[in-house]
Amino acid sequence: MAPPIPDRWIPYKACGKVIEGTRIICFKVPLRKAVQIGKSEIKEIWDIKALLEKIPNLGAVIDLTNTARYYDPRELQAAGVLHQKILMPGRIIPPENKVQRFMDTVDEFLGKDCEFLVGVHCTHGLNRTGYMVCRYMRDRLNIPGQLAIKRFEKARGYQIERENYVADILGEKPPPPDLNFRKGTNIKSLEDGDKDDEDEDNRHEKDDRNTNDKTRRRKKDIDNRNWRSEENRGNWRSEAQTGSSSSRNWRSQEDSRGSRRAETSGSWRRKKTDSESSYNFKYDY
């Protein structure tokens, strides 16, 4: 059985800032309050309640962890926040269909006429999150990979640690994944505003070769004017519910931003294969 607090979860700050040029904000996974109480090393509880207080204009959450054990998404849905689960093992570059599904999901929400933010998290809100968000910025927003990484890291406050993720974003041949990436790894924190462009990590000095040839124009097939209307609202349904990466429905959201209460028909159920007794937690980082 895995420990209730994920490895290296505590040292990372809970939440970053909105990424420049986007409506995306990234954070580490909120944990159930019960597993955090009584632990002296945890200075501030980071659960769903704290997340909603920290980001009052949060409209949707995309969860990239490879398990359903960390929190109950019904807490988000009850507050009017859409939730999408995309199961994604850590350390390895995800299959392209999952990347495309992530980007389509972000486009579908951000293409709507609203001011809400999309929150993205994995376990630490850094590596898998950084890879997916930077791919979105590069492929859908036509932001060069080098600049996408820089903007993500500045907003999150840490450097992406996985060399294979960074290389792939830059259009280079990625090295093999580091499957022994475990405890004791130094966390590369960035001081907000303390670094000039010349002081960025050396990898930011590499040319972003052929990036523009690989990018695609952001999809504009969604009516941006009236996302709250019945015909444009639906339900988000996660892989953990459907078992299919192609199923994407939306949960409805009330017009009132103050109450942030949503209609949540049916019940969310965790897959049995994601239970603590059967899940291999080794790669959920």
C-alpha positions as CSV (number, residue, x, y, z in Angstrom):
1,M,0.0,0.0,0.0
2,A,1.3,3.4,-0.9
3,P,1.9,6.1,1.7
4,P,-1.0,8.6,2.0
5,I,1.3,11.5,1.2
6,P,3.0,11.1,-2.2
7,D,6.8,11.2,-2.4
8,R,8.2,14.8,-2.6
9,W,4.7,16.2,-2.5
10,I,5.3,18.4,0.6
11,P,8.2,20.5,-0.6
12,Y,6.5,21.9,-3.7
13,K,4.4,25.0,-3.2
14,A,0.7,24.3,-3.7
15,C,-0.2,26.5,-6.6
16,G,1.5,28.5,-9.3
17,K,0.3,31.6,-11.2
18,V,-1.7,31.9,-14.4
19,I,0.6,31.2,-17.3
20,E,1.3,34.2,-19.5
21,G,-0.9,34.3,-22.6
22,T,-3.3,31.6,-21.4
23,R,-6.1,31.0,-18.9
24,I,-4.3,28.0,-17.5
25,I,-3.1,27.6,-13.9
26,C,-1.2,24.6,-12.5
27,F,-0.9,23.2,-9.0
28,K,0.0,20.0,-7.1
29,V,-2.7,17.5,-6.5
30,P,-5.0,18.4,-3.6
31,L,-5.1,15.7,-1.0
32,R,-7.9,14.6,1.4
33,K,-7.7,16.7,4.5
34,A,-7.7,13.6,6.7
35,V,-4.3,12.4,5.5
36,Q,-2.7,15.8,6.1
37,I,-3.9,16.5,9.7
38,G,-1.3,15.9,12.4
39,K,1.7,16.0,10.2
40,S,4.1,18.7,11.5
41,E,5.9,19.0,8.2
42,I,2.7,20.1,6.5
43,K,2.4,23.8,7.2
44,E,-0.7,24.5,5.2
45,I,-3.5,22.1,4.3
46,W,-3.9,21.7,0.5
47,D,-7.3,20.1,-0.2
48,I,-10.2,20.9,-2.5
49,K,-11.5,23.5,-0.1
50,A,-8.1,25.3,-0.1
51,L,-7.9,25.0,-3.9
52,L,-11.3,26.7,-4.4
53,E,-10.4,29.5,-2.0
54,K,-7.0,30.0,-3.7
55,I,-8.6,30.2,-7.2
56,P,-12.1,31.6,-6.9
57,N,-12.5,31.8,-10.7
58,L,-11.6,28.2,-11.3
59,G,-13.9,26.7,-13.9
60,A,-12.4,23.3,-14.7
61,V,-9.8,20.9,-13.5
62,I,-7.9,18.4,-15.6
63,D,-6.4,15.6,-13.4
64,L,-3.4,13.8,-14.9
65,T,-2.5,11.6,-12.0
66,N,-2.6,7.9,-12.7
67,T,-4.9,7.0,-9.9
68,A,-8.2,8.1,-8.4
69,R,-7.2,7.8,-4.8
70,Y,-6.2,11.4,-4.0
71,Y,-9.6,13.2,-3.8
72,D,-13.2,12.9,-4.7
73,P,-14.0,15.0,-7.8
74,R,-17.6,15.3,-6.6
75,E,-16.3,18.0,-4.3
76,L,-15.3,20.0,-7.3
77,Q,-18.5,19.3,-9.2
78,A,-20.6,20.4,-6.2
79,A,-18.8,23.7,-6.3
80,G,-19.6,24.1,-10.0
81,V,-16.1,23.2,-11.2
82,L,-15.9,20.8,-14.2
83,H,-13.6,17.8,-13.8
84,Q,-11.8,15.7,-16.4
85,K,-9.7,12.7,-15.6
86,I,-7.0,11.6,-18.0
87,L,-5.0,8.7,-16.6
88,M,-1.4,9.3,-17.3
89,P,1.6,7.3,-15.9
90,G,4.6,9.4,-14.9
91,R,8.1,9.6,-16.4
92,I,7.2,8.4,-19.8
93,I,6.1,10.5,-22.8
94,P,2.4,9.9,-23.1
95,P,0.9,8.4,-26.2
96,E,-0.2,11.0,-28.8
97,N,-3.9,10.2,-28.4
98,K,-3.8,11.3,-24.8
99,V,-1.9,14.5,-25.7
100,Q,-4.5,15.3,-28.3
101,R,-7.4,14.5,-25.9
102,F,-5.9,16.9,-23.4
103,M,-5.5,19.6,-26.0
104,D,-9.0,19.1,-27.3
105,T,-10.4,19.3,-23.8
106,V,-8.5,22.6,-23.0
107,D,-9.7,24.0,-26.3
108,E,-13.3,23.1,-25.7
109,F,-13.3,24.9,-22.4
110,L,-11.2,27.9,-23.3
111,G,-13.1,28.4,-26.5
112,K,-16.1,29.3,-24.5
113,D,-17.0,32.9,-23.7
114,C,-16.1,33.1,-20.0
115,E,-13.4,34.3,-17.7
116,F,-12.9,31.1,-15.7
117,L,-9.5,29.4,-15.5
118,V,-8.6,25.8,-16.4
119,G,-6.5,24.2,-13.6
120,V,-4.2,21.3,-14.5
121,H,-2.4,19.0,-12.1
122,C,-0.5,15.8,-11.8
123,T,1.0,14.7,-8.5
124,H,3.4,17.7,-8.1
125,G,1.9,19.9,-10.9
126,L,5.2,20.0,-12.6
127,N,6.4,17.2,-15.0
128,R,3.4,15.6,-16.6
129,T,1.5,18.9,-16.1
130,G,4.4,20.9,-17.7
131,Y,4.7,18.5,-20.6
132,M,1.0,18.6,-21.5
133,V,0.6,22.3,-21.0
134,C,3.7,23.2,-23.0
135,R,2.6,20.9,-25.8
136,Y,-0.7,22.7,-25.8
137,M,1.0,26.1,-25.9
138,R,3.3,24.9,-28.7
139,D,0.8,23.0,-30.9
140,R,-2.4,24.9,-30.4
141,L,-1.2,28.5,-29.5
142,N,1.8,28.5,-31.8
143,I,4.1,29.5,-29.0
144,P,7.7,28.2,-29.6
145,G,8.6,25.3,-27.3
146,Q,11.4,27.2,-25.7
147,L,9.2,30.1,-24.8
148,A,6.4,27.7,-23.7
149,I,8.7,26.0,-21.2
150,K,10.0,29.4,-19.9
151,R,6.4,30.7,-19.3
152,F,5.3,27.5,-17.6
153,E,8.3,27.4,-15.3
154,K,8.0,31.0,-14.4
155,A,4.3,30.6,-13.5
156,R,4.8,27.3,-11.6
157,G,8.0,28.4,-9.9
158,Y,10.0,25.3,-10.7
159,Q,12.0,23.8,-13.6
160,I,10.6,20.8,-15.4
161,E,12.8,17.9,-14.2
162,R,12.2,15.3,-16.9
163,E,14.8,15.6,-19.6
164,N,12.8,13.5,-22.0
165,Y,9.8,15.8,-21.6
166,V,11.9,18.9,-22.3
167,A,13.6,17.4,-25.3
168,D,10.2,16.3,-26.8
169,I,8.7,19.8,-26.3
170,L,11.8,21.3,-28.1
171,G,11.4,18.9,-31.0
172,E,14.5,17.0,-30.2
173,K,15.0,13.2,-29.8
174,P,14.2,12.5,-26.1
175,P,16.5,10.4,-24.0
176,P,15.1,7.3,-22.3
177,P,12.9,8.0,-19.3
178,D,14.6,8.0,-15.9
179,L,12.7,5.2,-14.2
180,N,14.9,5.5,-11.1
181,F,13.9,9.1,-10.4
182,R,13.1,8.7,-6.7
183,K,13.7,10.3,-3.3
184,G,16.5,12.7,-2.8
185,T,16.2,14.5,-6.1
186,N,16.8,18.2,-5.8
187,I,13.8,20.4,-6.4
188,K,14.8,23.1,-8.9
189,S,12.9,26.2,-7.6
190,L,12.8,29.5,-9.5
191,E,12.7,32.8,-7.7
192,D,9.9,34.9,-9.2
193,G,11.3,37.7,-11.3
194,D,14.9,37.2,-10.2
195,K,16.3,35.8,-13.4
196,D,16.9,37.6,-16.7
197,D,16.6,35.8,-20.0
198,E,20.4,35.4,-19.9
199,D,20.3,33.5,-16.6
200,E,17.7,30.9,-17.7
201,D,18.7,27.3,-17.8
202,N,21.0,26.4,-20.7
203,R,18.4,24.4,-22.4
204,H,16.4,27.6,-23.0
205,E,19.3,28.8,-25.2
206,K,18.8,25.9,-27.6
207,D,17.1,26.7,-30.9
208,D,13.5,25.6,-31.1
209,R,14.1,23.8,-34.4
210,N,11.2,23.3,-36.8
211,T,8.7,24.1,-34.1
212,N,6.6,26.4,-36.4
213,D,6.4,23.6,-39.0
214,K,4.9,21.3,-36.5
215,T,2.3,23.6,-35.0
216,R,-1.3,23.7,-35.9
217,R,-3.8,26.5,-35.7
218,R,-6.0,26.5,-32.7
219,K,-9.4,25.0,-33.4
220,K,-12.2,27.5,-33.7
221,D,-15.1,25.2,-34.2
222,I,-16.8,26.1,-30.9
223,D,-19.3,28.9,-30.5
224,N,-17.5,31.4,-28.3
225,R,-20.5,33.6,-27.6
226,N,-22.8,31.6,-25.5
227,W,-21.2,28.7,-23.7
228,R,-23.7,28.6,-20.9
229,S,-26.7,27.9,-23.2
230,E,-28.2,24.4,-23.1
231,E,-27.0,23.4,-26.5
232,N,-23.4,24.3,-25.6
233,R,-23.3,22.7,-22.2
234,G,-22.7,19.0,-21.5
235,N,-20.9,16.7,-19.1
236,W,-17.2,16.0,-18.7
237,R,-16.8,12.3,-18.0
238,S,-13.4,10.9,-17.1
239,E,-11.5,7.8,-18.2
240,A,-11.9,6.5,-14.7
241,Q,-15.6,6.5,-15.3
242,T,-15.8,5.4,-18.9
243,G,-12.6,3.4,-19.6
244,S,-12.5,5.2,-23.0
245,S,-10.1,8.1,-23.9
246,S,-12.6,9.2,-26.6
247,S,-15.5,9.9,-24.3
248,R,-15.7,13.5,-23.4
249,N,-18.9,14.9,-21.9
250,W,-19.4,18.0,-19.8
251,R,-20.9,18.6,-16.4
252,S,-23.4,21.5,-16.5
253,Q,-22.6,24.7,-14.6
254,E,-25.1,27.2,-13.2
255,D,-25.0,30.8,-14.3
256,S,-24.4,32.0,-10.8
257,R,-20.7,32.5,-10.1
258,G,-21.3,33.3,-6.5
259,S,-22.9,30.0,-5.5
260,R,-20.7,27.9,-7.8
261,R,-23.1,24.9,-7.5
262,A,-23.5,22.4,-10.3
263,E,-26.1,19.9,-11.3
264,T,-24.3,16.5,-10.7
265,S,-26.7,13.8,-11.9
266,G,-25.5,10.3,-11.2
267,S,-22.6,9.4,-9.0
268,W,-18.9,9.3,-9.6
269,R,-17.4,5.9,-9.0
270,R,-13.8,4.9,-8.8
271,K,-12.6,2.0,-10.9
272,K,-11.8,-1.1,-9.0
273,T,-8.5,-1.3,-10.8
274,D,-7.5,2.1,-9.3
275,S,-7.9,0.8,-5.8
276,E,-4.9,1.1,-3.4
277,S,-4.6,-2.7,-3.3
278,S,-4.1,-3.1,-7.0
279,Y,-2.5,0.1,-8.3
280,N,1.2,0.2,-8.9
281,F,2.1,3.5,-7.3
282,K,5.7,3.4,-8.4
283,Y,5.0,5.4,-11.5
284,D,2.5,7.9,-10.1
285,Y,4.9,10.8,-9.7
